[in-house]
Amino acid sequence: MATLDVKARKKTHLHPYLAGNFAPIHRVQPLTPCSYTGHIPSELIGGEYVRNGGNPVTNEDLGRDAHWFDGDGMLSGVAFRRVDDGLGGVRPEFVNQYILTDVYLSSRLTPSLQTPILPSIATLVNPLSSLITILLRIFRTILLVLLSHLPGSMQAIKKISVANTAIIYHDGRALATCESGPPMRVSLPALESVGWFNGKTVEGENNGEAGAGFGGKGLLGFLKEWTTAHPRIDPVTAELILFHSTFAPPYIHYSIIPATQQQSAAYPSLQSQTRLISQPVAGVSSAKMMHDFGVSPSHTVILDLPLSLDPLNLAKNRPVVSYNPSGRSRFGIFPRYHPENVRWFQTDACCIFHTANTWDDVITMDGEQVTTGINMLACRLTSASLVFSAGDLAAPIPTHSPAEKEEEQCRLYYYQFSLEGSHNTIRHQWALSAIPFEFPSLRDDVSMSSAKFIYGCSVGDSSFGAALGRAVKIDSLVKLDVQTLIARGKRKSPTPVSGCVDMRSVSEVLASEDPQDPIKVFKMPPGWYAQESSFVARKNGDSEDDGWLVTYVFDESQLDENGECWSDAKSELWVIDARNMKDVIARVYLPQRVPYGLHGNWFSEVDVLGQRPFETVRHLPSSISHHKSTTTKSINNSGALWTIWMKTRGYIEGLLG
């Protein structure tokens, strides 16, 4: 068991995703007033911006395997609280809280742990990880989970999700998401953890629906409740659409959760009450690292890409996570309520972690609306290098490469899938812009329609597949007029797969003086970096882009000579004019820094006030030290067998730490 001892490992260099403003922060704050400059739009008052991200609570072993996608979920929010001064006043308040998952609570209550309970994604993707290393990491996790269910535990680990990826709002609930389990409900604006959501009810609520939820019963029920980090909410029907990815055939299951209460003018009609829970989707070729999907008003698009997440890879002498550049990318399209009627479309290998929007082509035939095609915008990567670099690993050199290798890139791609006839044809597949583009977003009420604008993040003139030892840092926010670029592409007919409509770089776009330019870039000041942005619409605005982007920003002049943050480093929240992509109209000064994280969301005042009631929230013991002393007393005051067990348990925990 000495292989599990990580205490002797040395920190040879700064892991790019554990250093600087990527480094975790362990200080949590309740709602704390902040100062600000500029003008806060009235549309923000009463609402809250919240961003999710991994923040490992057990971080002592800096020489361990670590990955940007690892870590316990931490939510960081700014609530724009109303001030009853008769003048429409506002007081921004910052709050950050860990999401109290089973894994987080168990970690905090097991002080001997020096590394996270779950294996790092970096271990699973590393081609140099031996079979014995991976098996030992998995065995350690299994032992810690089993130990948490035995006497002497304060917290049993029933779900292994760390809920660290995104946060959404559906039917009166804010839900933190992650692939390795169901969503966790949190409260707004305080960001307290309420409980796991199973598709029907939430722990901590007393008014949920009865019956089996995600996963159902049986041996594989645990896996079938694992839910995509990017569910979709239909802005018309208010349905929550999601998928569940597992390691066992048929690999993908699919759910639709209808809204059961109407709480917002954003959902004028609850047209459908169709509910699907964990329905199989046939045709997926193997277990995959499937992060996102596409949803139009009539159809759903599943992405079966050559990026596997399969324990059986170990038997083939491959990492658990493996990318095959010579494989095929497959898109499974089926009517929303009929996953059994899937049609598969194939094209060249790629990775897609995020789709931006999906919508229908519709014609009228004999008085009825008929869907003839599905359009999808997605951030397409030509390799899996980001998966490796985010773990501070060199991407493996493929043993078999395609005949015509594409350059390393991540661009916003347009796909059009024909549903006419029996042939599964991709009519269009090309990039809209050569600018690196990831973390896409759009105005919520135009999703699943032919929206004009998509917002995203860029890394200047480099790539999202960052080099070894260097982290991805967002220095530009981008707005694309996708309607205009798609129209140009259909006129120009770029080369399928490798073609691009607009080949300009970020610097060339910034030099443009054309007021009608379909690409606009907000460039951060030198040394400043942003995070994913969310759009907030102006009430009764004149155009789709009439509103603001909100994002956290950080000035890296607050790093020392070793690249570490000062102890008093602080972030800001900026409110940016989305029309001209130039003006910062408000800056909120936060009491501490917000580490570079993953996905955020804007919650309106209607959302905050429309939350379902709950009875209880999750919590840590009031004092961890009190818990330790109580445990010690219980050992001293109990019988001999109990004393022997607790000492044995402590020894095992120390060995596994």
Secondary structure as a PSIPRED ss2 file (coil, helix, strand):
# PSIPRED VFORMAT (PSIPRED V4.0)

   1 M C   1.000  0.000  0.000
   2 A H   0.000  1.000  0.000
   3 T H   0.000  1.000  0.000
   4 L H   0.000  1.000  0.000
   5 D C   1.000  0.000  0.000
   6 V C   1.000  0.000  0.000
   7 K C   1.000  0.000  0.000
   8 A C   1.000  0.000  0.000
   9 R C   1.000  0.000  0.000
  10 K C   1.000  0.000  0.000
  11 K C   1.000  0.000  0.000
  12 T C   1.000  0.000  0.000
  13 H C   1.000  0.000  0.000
  14 L C   1.000  0.000  0.000
  15 H C   1.000  0.000  0.000
  16 P C   1.000  0.000  0.000
  17 Y C   1.000  0.000  0.000
  18 L C   1.000  0.000  0.000
  19 A C   1.000  0.000  0.000
  20 G H   0.000  1.000  0.000
  21 N H   0.000  1.000  0.000
  22 F H   0.000  1.000  0.000
  23 A C   1.000  0.000  0.000
  24 P C   1.000  0.000  0.000
  25 I C   1.000  0.000  0.000
  26 H C   1.000  0.000  0.000
  27 R C   1.000  0.000  0.000
  28 V C   1.000  0.000  0.000
  29 Q E   0.000  0.000  1.000
  30 P E   0.000  0.000  1.000
  31 L E   0.000  0.000  1.000
  32 T E   0.000  0.000  1.000
  33 P E   0.000  0.000  1.000
  34 C C   1.000  0.000  0.000
  35 S E   0.000  0.000  1.000
  36 Y E   0.000  0.000  1.000
  37 T E   0.000  0.000  1.000
  38 G E   0.000  0.000  1.000
  39 H C   1.000  0.000  0.000
  40 I C   1.000  0.000  0.000
  41 P C   1.000  0.000  0.000
  42 S H   0.000  1.000  0.000
  43 E H   0.000  1.000  0.000
  44 L H   0.000  1.000  0.000
  45 I C   1.000  0.000  0.000
  46 G C   1.000  0.000  0.000
  47 G C   1.000  0.000  0.000
  48 E E   0.000  0.000  1.000
  49 Y E   0.000  0.000  1.000
  50 V E   0.000  0.000  1.000
  51 R E   0.000  0.000  1.000
  52 N E   0.000  0.000  1.000
  53 G E   0.000  0.000  1.000
  54 G E   0.000  0.000  1.000
  55 N C   1.000  0.000  0.000
  56 P C   1.000  0.000  0.000
  57 V C   1.000  0.000  0.000
  58 T C   1.000  0.000  0.000
  59 N C   1.000  0.000  0.000
  60 E C   1.000  0.000  0.000
  61 D C   1.000  0.000  0.000
  62 L C   1.000  0.000  0.000
  63 G C   1.000  0.000  0.000
  64 R C   1.000  0.000  0.000
  65 D C   1.000  0.000  0.000
  66 A C   1.000  0.000  0.000
  67 H C   1.000  0.000  0.000
  68 W C   1.000  0.000  0.000
  69 F C   1.000  0.000  0.000
  70 D C   1.000  0.000  0.000
  71 G C   1.000  0.000  0.000
  72 D C   1.000  0.000  0.000
  73 G E   0.000  0.000  1.000
  74 M E   0.000  0.000  1.000
  75 L E   0.000  0.000  1.000
  76 S E   0.000  0.000  1.000
  77 G E   0.000  0.000  1.000
  78 V E   0.000  0.000  1.000
  79 A E   0.000  0.000  1.000
  80 F E   0.000  0.000  1.000
  81 R E   0.000  0.000  1.000
  82 R E   0.000  0.000  1.000
  83 V E   0.000  0.000  1.000
  84 D C   1.000  0.000  0.000
  85 D C   1.000  0.000  0.000
  86 G C   1.000  0.000  0.000
  87 L C   1.000  0.000  0.000
  88 G C   1.000  0.000  0.000
  89 G E   0.000  0.000  1.000
  90 V E   0.000  0.000  1.000
  91 R E   0.000  0.000  1.000
  92 P E   0.000  0.000  1.000
  93 E E   0.000  0.000  1.000
  94 F E   0.000  0.000  1.000
  95 V E   0.000  0.000  1.000
  96 N E   0.000  0.000  1.000
  97 Q E   0.000  0.000  1.000
  98 Y E   0.000  0.000  1.000
  99 I C   1.000  0.000  0.000
 100 L C   1.000  0.000  0.000
 101 T C   1.000  0.000  0.000
 102 D H   0.000  1.000  0.000
 103 V H   0.000  1.000  0.000
 104 Y H   0.000  1.000  0.000
 105 L H   0.000  1.000  0.000
 106 S H   0.000  1.000  0.000
 107 S H   0.000  1.000  0.000
 108 R H   0.000  1.000  0.000
 109 L C   1.000  0.000  0.000
 110 T C   1.000  0.000  0.000
 111 P C   1.000  0.000  0.000
 112 S C   1.000  0.000  0.000
 113 L C   1.000  0.000  0.000
 114 Q C   1.000  0.000  0.000
 115 T C   1.000  0.000  0.000
 116 P C   1.000  0.000  0.000
 117 I C   1.000  0.000  0.000
 118 L C   1.000  0.000  0.000
 119 P C   1.000  0.000  0.000
 120 S C   1.000  0.000  0.000
 121 I H   0.000  1.000  0.000
 122 A H   0.000  1.000  0.000
 123 T H   0.000  1.000  0.000
 124 L H   0.000  1.000  0.000
 125 V H   0.000  1.000  0.000
 126 N C   1.000  0.000  0.000
 127 P C   1.000  0.000  0.000
 128 L C   1.000  0.000  0.000
 129 S C   1.000  0.000  0.000
 130 S C   1.000  0.000  0.000
 131 L H   0.000  1.000  0.000
 132 I H   0.000  1.000  0.000
 133 T H   0.000  1.000  0.000
 134 I H   0.000  1.000  0.000
 135 L H   0.000  1.000  0.000
 136 L H   0.000  1.000  0.000
 137 R H   0.000  1.000  0.000
 138 I H   0.000  1.000  0.000
 139 F H   0.000  1.000  0.000
 140 R H   0.000  1.000  0.000
 141 T H   0.000  1.000  0.000
 142 I H   0.000  1.000  0.000
 143 L H   0.000  1.000  0.000
 144 L H   0.000  1.000  0.000
 145 V H   0.000  1.000  0.000
 146 L H   0.000  1.000  0.000
 147 L H   0.000  1.000  0.000
 148 S H   0.000  1.000  0.000
 149 H C   1.000  0.000  0.000
 150 L C   1.000  0.000  0.000
 151 P C   1.000  0.000  0.000
 152 G C   1.000  0.000  0.000
 153 S C   1.000  0.000  0.000
 154 M C   1.000  0.000  0.000
 155 Q C   1.000  0.000  0.000
 156 A C   1.000  0.000  0.000
 157 I C   1.000  0.000  0.000
 158 K C   1.000  0.000  0.000
 159 K C   1.000  0.000  0.000
 160 I C   1.000  0.000  0.000
 161 S C   1.000  0.000  0.000
 162 V C   1.000  0.000  0.000
 163 A C   1.000  0.000  0.000
 164 N C   1.000  0.000  0.000
 165 T C   1.000  0.000  0.000
 166 A E   0.000  0.000  1.000
 167 I E   0.000  0.000  1.000
 168 I E   0.000  0.000  1.000
 169 Y E   0.000  0.000  1.000
 170 H E   0.000  0.000  1.000
 171 D C   1.000  0.000  0.000
 172 G C   1.000  0.000  0.000
 173 R E   0.000  0.000  1.000
 174 A E   0.000  0.000  1.000
 175 L E   0.000  0.000  1.000
 176 A E   0.000  0.000  1.000
 177 T E   0.000  0.000  1.000
 178 C C   1.000  0.000  0.000
 179 E C   1.000  0.000  0.000
 180 S C   1.000  0.000  0.000
 181 G C   1.000  0.000  0.000
 182 P C   1.000  0.000  0.000
 183 P C   1.000  0.000  0.000
 184 M E   0.000  0.000  1.000
 185 R E   0.000  0.000  1.000
 186 V E   0.000  0.000  1.000
 187 S C   1.000  0.000  0.000
 188 L C   1.000  0.000  0.000
 189 P C   1.000  0.000  0.000
 190 A C   1.000  0.000  0.000
 191 L C   1.000  0.000  0.000
 192 E C   1.000  0.000  0.000
 193 S E   0.000  0.000  1.000
 194 V E   0.000  0.000  1.000
 195 G E   0.000  0.000  1.000
 196 W E   0.000  0.000  1.000
 197 F E   0.000  0.000  1.000
 198 N C   1.000  0.000  0.000
 199 G C   1.000  0.000  0.000
 200 K C   1.000  0.000  0.000
 201 T C   1.000  0.000  0.000
 202 V E   0.000  0.000  1.000
 203 E C   1.000  0.000  0.000
 204 G C   1.000  0.000  0.000
 205 E C   1.000  0.000  0.000
 206 N C   1.000  0.000  0.000
 207 N C   1.000  0.000  0.000
 208 G C   1.000  0.000  0.000
 209 E C   1.000  0.000  0.000
 210 A C   1.000  0.000  0.000
 211 G C   1.000  0.000  0.000
 212 A C   1.000  0.000  0.000
 213 G C   1.000  0.000  0.000
 214 F C   1.000  0.000  0.000
 215 G C   1.000  0.000  0.000
 216 G C   1.000  0.000  0.000
 217 K C   1.000  0.000  0.000
 218 G C   1.000  0.000  0.000
 219 L C   1.000  0.000  0.000
 220 L C   1.000  0.000  0.000
 221 G H   0.000  1.000  0.000
 222 F H   0.000  1.000  0.000
 223 L H   0.000  1.000  0.000
 224 K H   0.000  1.000  0.000
 225 E C   1.000  0.000  0.000
 226 W C   1.000  0.000  0.000
 227 T C   1.000  0.000  0.000
 228 T C   1.000  0.000  0.000
 229 A C   1.000  0.000  0.000
 230 H C   1.000  0.000  0.000
 231 P C   1.000  0.000  0.000
 232 R E   0.000  0.000  1.000
 233 I E   0.000  0.000  1.000
 234 D C   1.000  0.000  0.000
 235 P C   1.000  0.000  0.000
 236 V C   1.000  0.000  0.000
 237 T C   1.000  0.000  0.000
 238 A C   1.000  0.000  0.000
 239 E C   1.000  0.000  0.000
 240 L E   0.000  0.000  1.000
 241 I E   0.000  0.000  1.000
 242 L E   0.000  0.000  1.000
 243 F E   0.000  0.000  1.000
 244 H E   0.000  0.000  1.000
 245 S E   0.000  0.000  1.000
 246 T C   1.000  0.000  0.000
 247 F C   1.000  0.000  0.000
 248 A C   1.000  0.000  0.000
 249 P C   1.000  0.000  0.000
 250 P C   1.000  0.000  0.000
 251 Y C   1.000  0.000  0.000
 252 I E   0.000  0.000  1.000
 253 H E   0.000  0.000  1.000
 254 Y E   0.000  0.000  1.000
 255 S E   0.000  0.000  1.000
 256 I E   0.000  0.000  1.000
 257 I E   0.000  0.000  1.000
 258 P C   1.000  0.000  0.000
 259 A C   1.000  0.000  0.000
 260 T C   1.000  0.000  0.000
 261 Q C   1.000  0.000  0.000
 262 Q C   1.000  0.000  0.000
 263 Q C   1.000  0.000  0.000
 264 S C   1.000  0.000  0.000
 265 A C   1.000  0.000  0.000
 266 A C   1.000  0.000  0.000
 267 Y C   1.000  0.000  0.000
 268 P C   1.000  0.000  0.000
 269 S C   1.000  0.000  0.000
 270 L C   1.000  0.000  0.000
 271 Q C   1.000  0.000  0.000
 272 S C   1.000  0.000  0.000
 273 Q C   1.000  0.000  0.000
 274 T C   1.000  0.000  0.000
 275 R C   1.000  0.000  0.000
 276 L E   0.000  0.000  1.000
 277 I E   0.000  0.000  1.000
 278 S E   0.000  0.000  1.000
 279 Q E   0.000  0.000  1.000
 280 P E   0.000  0.000  1.000
 281 V E   0.000  0.000  1.000
 282 A C   1.000  0.000  0.000
 283 G C   1.000  0.000  0.000
 284 V C   1.000  0.000  0.000
 285 S C   1.000  0.000  0.000
 286 S C   1.000  0.000  0.000
 287 A C   1.000  0.000  0.000
 288 K E   0.000  0.000  1.000
 289 M C   1.000  0.000  0.000
 290 M C   1.000  0.000  0.000
 291 H C   1.000  0.000  0.000
 292 D C   1.000  0.000  0.000
 293 F C   1.000  0.000  0.000
 294 G E   0.000  0.000  1.000
 295 V E   0.000  0.000  1.000
 296 S C   1.000  0.000  0.000
 297 P C   1.000  0.000  0.000
 298 S C   1.000  0.000  0.000
 299 H E   0.000  0.000  1.000
 300 T E   0.000  0.000  1.000
 301 V E   0.000  0.000  1.000
 302 I E   0.000  0.000  1.000
 303 L E   0.000  0.000  1.000
 304 D E   0.000  0.000  1.000
 305 L C   1.000  0.000  0.000
 306 P C   1.000  0.000  0.000
 307 L E   0.000  0.000  1.000
 308 S E   0.000  0.000  1.000
 309 L E   0.000  0.000  1.000
 310 D C   1.000  0.000  0.000
 311 P H   0.000  1.000  0.000
 312 L H   0.000  1.000  0.000
 313 N H   0.000  1.000  0.000
 314 L H   0.000  1.000  0.000
 315 A H   0.000  1.000  0.000
 316 K H   0.000  1.000  0.000
 317 N C   1.000  0.000  0.000
 318 R C   1.000  0.000  0.000
 319 P C   1.000  0.000  0.000
 320 V C   1.000  0.000  0.000
 321 V E   0.000  0.000  1.000
 322 S E   0.000  0.000  1.000
 323 Y E   0.000  0.000  1.000
 324 N C   1.000  0.000  0.000
 325 P C   1.000  0.000  0.000
 326 S C   1.000  0.000  0.000
 327 G C   1.000  0.000  0.000
 328 R E   0.000  0.000  1.000
 329 S E   0.000  0.000  1.000
 330 R E   0.000  0.000  1.000
 331 F E   0.000  0.000  1.000
 332 G E   0.000  0.000  1.000
 333 I E   0.000  0.000  1.000
 334 F E   0.000  0.000  1.000
 335 P E   0.000  0.000  1.000
 336 R C   1.000  0.000  0.000
 337 Y C   1.000  0.000  0.000
 338 H C   1.000  0.000  0.000
 339 P C   1.000  0.000  0.000
 340 E C   1.000  0.000  0.000
 341 N C   1.000  0.000  0.000
 342 V C   1.000  0.000  0.000
 343 R E   0.000  0.000  1.000
 344 W E   0.000  0.000  1.000
 345 F E   0.000  0.000  1.000
 346 Q E   0.000  0.000  1.000
 347 T E   0.000  0.000  1.000
 348 D E   0.000  0.000  1.000
 349 A C   1.000  0.000  0.000
 350 C C   1.000  0.000  0.000
 351 C E   0.000  0.000  1.000
 352 I E   0.000  0.000  1.000
 353 F E   0.000  0.000  1.000
 354 H E   0.000  0.000  1.000
 355 T E   0.000  0.000  1.000
 356 A E   0.000  0.000  1.000
 357 N E   0.000  0.000  1.000
 358 T E   0.000  0.000  1.000
 359 W E   0.000  0.000  1.000
 360 D E   0.000  0.000  1.000
 361 D E   0.000  0.000  1.000
 362 V E   0.000  0.000  1.000
 363 I E   0.000  0.000  1.000
 364 T E   0.000  0.000  1.000
 365 M E   0.000  0.000  1.000
 366 D C   1.000  0.000  0.000
 367 G C   1.000  0.000  0.000
 368 E E   0.000  0.000  1.000
 369 Q E   0.000  0.000  1.000
 370 V E   0.000  0.000  1.000
 371 T E   0.000  0.000  1.000
 372 T E   0.000  0.000  1.000
 373 G E   0.000  0.000  1.000
 374 I E   0.000  0.000  1.000
 375 N E   0.000  0.000  1.000
 376 M E   0.000  0.000  1.000
 377 L E   0.000  0.000  1.000
 378 A E   0.000  0.000  1.000
 379 C E   0.000  0.000  1.000
 380 R E   0.000  0.000  1.000
 381 L E   0.000  0.000  1.000
 382 T C   1.000  0.000  0.000
 383 S C   1.000  0.000  0.000
 384 A C   1.000  0.000  0.000
 385 S H   0.000  1.000  0.000
 386 L H   0.000  1.000  0.000
 387 V H   0.000  1.000  0.000
 388 F H   0.000  1.000  0.000
 389 S H   0.000  1.000  0.000
 390 A C   1.000  0.000  0.000
 391 G C   1.000  0.000  0.000
 392 D C   1.000  0.000  0.000
 393 L C   1.000  0.000  0.000
 394 A C   1.000  0.000  0.000
 395 A C   1.000  0.000  0.000
 396 P C   1.000  0.000  0.000
 397 I C   1.000  0.000  0.000
 398 P C   1.000  0.000  0.000
 399 T C   1.000  0.000  0.000
 400 H C   1.000  0.000  0.000
 401 S C   1.000  0.000  0.000
 402 P C   1.000  0.000  0.000
 403 A C   1.000  0.000  0.000
 404 E C   1.000  0.000  0.000
 405 K C   1.000  0.000  0.000
 406 E C   1.000  0.000  0.000
 407 E C   1.000  0.000  0.000
 408 E C   1.000  0.000  0.000
 409 Q C   1.000  0.000  0.000
 410 C E   0.000  0.000  1.000
 411 R E   0.000  0.000  1.000
 412 L E   0.000  0.000  1.000
 413 Y E   0.000  0.000  1.000
 414 Y E   0.000  0.000  1.000
 415 Y E   0.000  0.000  1.000
 416 Q E   0.000  0.000  1.000
 417 F E   0.000  0.000  1.000
 418 S E   0.000  0.000  1.000
 419 L C   1.000  0.000  0.000
 420 E C   1.000  0.000  0.000
 421 G C   1.000  0.000  0.000
 422 S C   1.000  0.000  0.000
 423 H C   1.000  0.000  0.000
 424 N C   1.000  0.000  0.000
 425 T E   0.000  0.000  1.000
 426 I E   0.000  0.000  1.000
 427 R E   0.000  0.000  1.000
 428 H E   0.000  0.000  1.000
 429 Q E   0.000  0.000  1.000
 430 W E   0.000  0.000  1.000
 431 A E   0.000  0.000  1.000
 432 L E   0.000  0.000  1.000
 433 S E   0.000  0.000  1.000
 434 A C   1.000  0.000  0.000
 435 I C   1.000  0.000  0.000
 436 P C   1.000  0.000  0.000
 437 F C   1.000  0.000  0.000
 438 E E   0.000  0.000  1.000
 439 F E   0.000  0.000  1.000
 440 P E   0.000  0.000  1.000
 441 S E   0.000  0.000  1.000
 442 L C   1.000  0.000  0.000
 443 R C   1.000  0.000  0.000
 444 D H   0.000  1.000  0.000
 445 D H   0.000  1.000  0.000
 446 V H   0.000  1.000  0.000
 447 S C   1.000  0.000  0.000
 448 M C   1.000  0.000  0.000
 449 S C   1.000  0.000  0.000
 450 S C   1.000  0.000  0.000
 451 A C   1.000  0.000  0.000
 452 K C   1.000  0.000  0.000
 453 F E   0.000  0.000  1.000
 454 I E   0.000  0.000  1.000
 455 Y E   0.000  0.000  1.000
 456 G E   0.000  0.000  1.000
 457 C E   0.000  0.000  1.000
 458 S E   0.000  0.000  1.000
 459 V C   1.000  0.000  0.000
 460 G C   1.000  0.000  0.000
 461 D C   1.000  0.000  0.000
 462 S C   1.000  0.000  0.000
 463 S C   1.000  0.000  0.000
 464 F C   1.000  0.000  0.000
 465 G C   1.000  0.000  0.000
 466 A C   1.000  0.000  0.000
 467 A C   1.000  0.000  0.000
 468 L C   1.000  0.000  0.000
 469 G C   1.000  0.000  0.000
 470 R C   1.000  0.000  0.000
 471 A C   1.000  0.000  0.000
 472 V C   1.000  0.000  0.000
 473 K C   1.000  0.000  0.000
 474 I E   0.000  0.000  1.000
 475 D C   1.000  0.000  0.000
 476 S E   0.000  0.000  1.000
 477 L E   0.000  0.000  1.000
 478 V E   0.000  0.000  1.000
 479 K E   0.000  0.000  1.000
 480 L E   0.000  0.000  1.000
 481 D E   0.000  0.000  1.000
 482 V H   0.000  1.000  0.000
 483 Q H   0.000  1.000  0.000
 484 T H   0.000  1.000  0.000
 485 L H   0.000  1.000  0.000
 486 I H   0.000  1.000  0.000
 487 A H   0.000  1.000  0.000
 488 R H   0.000  1.000  0.000
 489 G H   0.000  1.000  0.000
 490 K H   0.000  1.000  0.000
 491 R H   0.000  1.000  0.000
 492 K H   0.000  1.000  0.000
 493 S C   1.000  0.000  0.000
 494 P C   1.000  0.000  0.000
 495 T C   1.000  0.000  0.000
 496 P C   1.000  0.000  0.000
 497 V C   1.000  0.000  0.000
 498 S C   1.000  0.000  0.000
 499 G C   1.000  0.000  0.000
 500 C E   0.000  0.000  1.000
 501 V E   0.000  0.000  1.000
 502 D E   0.000  0.000  1.000
 503 M C   1.000  0.000  0.000
 504 R C   1.000  0.000  0.000
 505 S C   1.000  0.000  0.000
 506 V H   0.000  1.000  0.000
 507 S H   0.000  1.000  0.000
 508 E H   0.000  1.000  0.000
 509 V H   0.000  1.000  0.000
 510 L H   0.000  1.000  0.000
 511 A C   1.000  0.000  0.000
 512 S C   1.000  0.000  0.000
 513 E C   1.000  0.000  0.000
 514 D C   1.000  0.000  0.000
 515 P C   1.000  0.000  0.000
 516 Q C   1.000  0.000  0.000
 517 D C   1.000  0.000  0.000
 518 P C   1.000  0.000  0.000
 519 I E   0.000  0.000  1.000
 520 K E   0.000  0.000  1.000
 521 V E   0.000  0.000  1.000
 522 F E   0.000  0.000  1.000
 523 K E   0.000  0.000  1.000
 524 M C   1.000  0.000  0.000
 525 P C   1.000  0.000  0.000
 526 P C   1.000  0.000  0.000
 527 G C   1.000  0.000  0.000
 528 W E   0.000  0.000  1.000
 529 Y E   0.000  0.000  1.000
 530 A E   0.000  0.000  1.000
 531 Q C   1.000  0.000  0.000
 532 E C   1.000  0.000  0.000
 533 S C   1.000  0.000  0.000
 534 S E   0.000  0.000  1.000
 535 F E   0.000  0.000  1.000
 536 V E   0.000  0.000  1.000
 537 A E   0.000  0.000  1.000
 538 R C   1.000  0.000  0.000
 539 K C   1.000  0.000  0.000
 540 N C   1.000  0.000  0.000
 541 G C   1.000  0.000  0.000
 542 D C   1.000  0.000  0.000
 543 S C   1.000  0.000  0.000
 544 E C   1.000  0.000  0.000
 545 D C   1.000  0.000  0.000
 546 D C   1.000  0.000  0.000
 547 G E   0.000  0.000  1.000
 548 W E   0.000  0.000  1.000
 549 L E   0.000  0.000  1.000
 550 V E   0.000  0.000  1.000
 551 T E   0.000  0.000  1.000
 552 Y E   0.000  0.000  1.000
 553 V E   0.000  0.000  1.000
 554 F E   0.000  0.000  1.000
 555 D E   0.000  0.000  1.000
 556 E H   0.000  1.000  0.000
 557 S H   0.000  1.000  0.000
 558 Q H   0.000  1.000  0.000
 559 L E   0.000  0.000  1.000
 560 D C   1.000  0.000  0.000
 561 E C   1.000  0.000  0.000
 562 N C   1.000  0.000  0.000
 563 G C   1.000  0.000  0.000
 564 E C   1.000  0.000  0.000
 565 C E   0.000  0.000  1.000
 566 W C   1.000  0.000  0.000
 567 S C   1.000  0.000  0.000
 568 D C   1.000  0.000  0.000
 569 A C   1.000  0.000  0.000
 570 K C   1.000  0.000  0.000
 571 S E   0.000  0.000  1.000
 572 E E   0.000  0.000  1.000
 573 L E   0.000  0.000  1.000
 574 W E   0.000  0.000  1.000
 575 V E   0.000  0.000  1.000
 576 I E   0.000  0.000  1.000
 577 D E   0.000  0.000  1.000
 578 A C   1.000  0.000  0.000
 579 R C   1.000  0.000  0.000
 580 N C   1.000  0.000  0.000
 581 M C   1.000  0.000  0.000
 582 K C   1.000  0.000  0.000
 583 D C   1.000  0.000  0.000
 584 V E   0.000  0.000  1.000
 585 I E   0.000  0.000  1.000
 586 A E   0.000  0.000  1.000
 587 R E   0.000  0.000  1.000
 588 V E   0.000  0.000  1.000
 589 Y E   0.000  0.000  1.000
 590 L C   1.000  0.000  0.000
 591 P C   1.000  0.000  0.000
 592 Q C   1.000  0.000  0.000
 593 R C   1.000  0.000  0.000
 594 V C   1.000  0.000  0.000
 595 P C   1.000  0.000  0.000
 596 Y C   1.000  0.000  0.000
 597 G C   1.000  0.000  0.000
 598 L C   1.000  0.000  0.000
 599 H C   1.000  0.000  0.000
 600 G E   0.000  0.000  1.000
 601 N E   0.000  0.000  1.000
 602 W E   0.000  0.000  1.000
 603 F E   0.000  0.000  1.000
 604 S C   1.000  0.000  0.000
 605 E H   0.000  1.000  0.000
 606 V H   0.000  1.000  0.000
 607 D H   0.000  1.000  0.000
 608 V H   0.000  1.000  0.000
 609 L H   0.000  1.000  0.000
 610 G C   1.000  0.000  0.000
 611 Q C   1.000  0.000  0.000
 612 R C   1.000  0.000  0.000
 613 P C   1.000  0.000  0.000
 614 F C   1.000  0.000  0.000
 615 E C   1.000  0.000  0.000
 616 T C   1.000  0.000  0.000
 617 V C   1.000  0.000  0.000
 618 R C   1.000  0.000  0.000
 619 H C   1.000  0.000  0.000
 620 L C   1.000  0.000  0.000
 621 P C   1.000  0.000  0.000
 622 S C   1.000  0.000  0.000
 623 S C   1.000  0.000  0.000
 624 I H   0.000  1.000  0.000
 625 S H   0.000  1.000  0.000
 626 H H   0.000  1.000  0.000
 627 H H   0.000  1.000  0.000
 628 K H   0.000  1.000  0.000
 629 S H   0.000  1.000  0.000
 630 T H   0.000  1.000  0.000
 631 T H   0.000  1.000  0.000
 632 T H   0.000  1.000  0.000
 633 K H   0.000  1.000  0.000
 634 S H   0.000  1.000  0.000
 635 I H   0.000  1.000  0.000
 636 N H   0.000  1.000  0.000
 637 N H   0.000  1.000  0.000
 638 S C   1.000  0.000  0.000
 639 G C   1.000  0.000  0.000
 640 A H   0.000  1.000  0.000
 641 L H   0.000  1.000  0.000
 642 W H   0.000  1.000  0.000
 643 T H   0.000  1.000  0.000
 644 I H   0.000  1.000  0.000
 645 W H   0.000  1.000  0.000
 646 M H   0.000  1.000  0.000
 647 K H   0.000  1.000  0.000
 648 T H   0.000  1.000  0.000
 649 R H   0.000  1.000  0.000
 650 G H   0.000  1.000  0.000
 651 Y H   0.000  1.000  0.000
 652 I H   0.000  1.000  0.000
 653 E H   0.000  1.000  0.000
 654 G H   0.000  1.000  0.000
 655 L H   0.000  1.000  0.000
 656 L H   0.000  1.000  0.000
 657 G C   1.000  0.000  0.000
